[in-house]
């Protein structure tokens, strides 16, 4: 099974960077009034900020995981099936990663064609039909099922 929701992309990396910088900003905005109220020295101040960052990162990762668990559960409960097709195969280097075998595939839902790519871990061949389970409310949320 390959869940397209979990595919890495530059947008996801940028999003994570924005989330982390927001967490750091939030930690400082929470910690500053604490510093003022309790008159903390620099060492204690650093511990408060670091602790807040760790707590906020843990909370946001929990929310992130719960979101994907919810999407997976929804897909398993209400998902519909459609056949798609492997359009092409390519060896690509994505970012700084090693050269890997990827396949591009497409599937149609309600007249709209979705085209995606993912790592070829199942040795799919070009023009092969593949079974895809998708969320009827959000067809972009899908997974490829092994046959």
HELIX and SHEET records of a PDB file:
HELIX    1   1 UNK A    4  UNK A    6  5                                   3    
HELIX    2   2 UNK A   10  UNK A   38  1                                  29    
HELIX    3   3 UNK A   42  UNK A   78  1                                  37    
SHEET    1   A 6 UNK A   2  UNK A   3  0                                        
SHEET    2   A 6 UNK A 138  UNK A 145 -1                                        
SHEET    3   A 6 UNK A 129  UNK A 135 -1                                        
SHEET    4   A 6 UNK A  80  UNK A  92 -1                                        
SHEET    5   A 6 UNK A 100  UNK A 109 -1                                        
SHEET    6   A 6 UNK A 112  UNK A 119 -1                                        
END                                                                             
